[in-house]
Amino acid sequence: MKSAARNRDSIVDQSCEALGALGLANLTVAAVAERAKVSTALVHYHFDTKAKLLVATAERVAARRHERRARALSSARGLAAVDALWDVVASSVRDGVERAYVELVLYARSDAGAAEAMKLERRTHRAAMIARLPALLRELGASPALASDELTAALDAQLDGLSLALLAGEDPAVVRTAYDAFWLTLLAAGQTRRR
């Protein structure tokens, strides 16, 4: 028999997956329970409302998404890190993490708990990115042309836009070209600054 903590953890994991596969409009407690192989009563025991389940889901989805991105940038150097980050974005679209994140961003506009959960996770992510990006640009032979927080905001906005383009069905090769152009622009700006 599963422990209470494992049940709760499994329910949140399955809620994340269901959200990525079904979308918020089709996400039900019953669908989550079925995926977690537990009763709806057990889901309600751990999360007395769907809103509370969505807050836990928001925390988990945001943490996974941001952790993947930070790990990609910190696990390699130079161009390998840039390529690893692209691979994470593309795989996050394929496995539903990006769709779940977008759904939760929209949901958080009307739910303070979900908004706070996502804001806290984004703050943690931004701190990791602020620490990593200037060094990555130096590894690529450029100086940062923006302050670290501005560079992080620009990269986050670019990645969010590219994820949306992939979710909308744009050709991945075209989206990858836009990603590469973004990095080339950062490098060119850093080269100009070094002169």
C-alpha positions, -999 to +999 in steps of 0.1 A: +000+000+000+013+035-009+022+059+019+003+092+021+033+112+009+038+089-021+000+091-029+001+128-028+033+130-049+018+106-075-014+126-077+006+158-084+027+140-110-003+127-127-020+161-126+010+176-143+009+149-170-028+151-175-027+189-178+000+187-205-020+160-224-056+172-218-054+210-211-070+228-183-105+227-198-105+189-199-086+183-166-108+167-140-102+152-106-115+119-120-089+120-148-061+127-124-073+099-101-075+074-129-040+083-140-027+080-105-046+047-100-063+061-069-099+070-061-113+105-065-120+104-028-082+101-022-075+130-045-100+151-025-085+139+008-051+153-002-065+183-021-100+193-009-105+215-040-094+213-076-079+248-071-056+234-044-045+206-067-038+231-094-016+251-070+005+220-063+005+212-100+017+248-108+046+244-083+057+211-098+053+221-135+072+254-130+099+237-109+104+210-135+105+234-164+129+258-148+151+230-134+154+215-169+165+248-184+190+256-157+204+221-158+209+223-196+228+255-193+250+244-164+257+208-176+277+219-206+299+248-218+297+271-248+277+259-278+270+226-262+250+245-235+231+265-261+223+232-279+213+215-247+189+244-239+172+240-273+169+203-267+151+210-234+127+234-250+119+210-278+115+180-255+093+201-230+070+208-259+068+172-269+062+158-234+035+184-225+054+204-199+052+236-220+015+232-226+009+226-189+030+257-181+011+279-205-022+266-192-011+274-157+001+309-165-033+317-179-050+300-149-028+320-125-043+352-138-074+343-118-060+323-089-037+340-064-023+307-050-012+295-084+002+329-093+023+330-061+036+294-067+047+303-102+062+336-092+083+320-065+096+293-088+103+319-116+123+340-091+145+309-082+149+302-119+159+337-127+185+338-100+202+307-115+201+321-150+215+355-139+244+336-124+250+315-155+244+336-186+273+361-184+298+332-180+281+314-209+285+344-232+322+346-222+326+309-231+312+318-265+337+346-269+315+376-262+308+400-234+273+405-220+258+435-238+230+436-212+228+435-174+224+399-162+188+404-151+180+420-185+198+392-204+178+366-184+145+384-191+153+385-228+163+348-229+131+338-209+109+358-233+126+343-263+123+308-250+086+314-241+079+327-276+097+298-292+078+273-271+045+289-281+055+287-318+063+250-314+030+244-296+012+262-324+027+237-349+054+258-365+081+239-383+107+230-356+136+238-381+122+273-386+118+278-348+154+265-342+166+291-368+150+318-348+166+305-316+200+304-333+195+340-346+187+352-311+221+337-298+240+352-328+225+386-320+236+383-284+271+373-295+274+400-321+263+426-295+289+412-271+316+414-299+308+450-307+311+459-270+345+442-266+361+464-293 
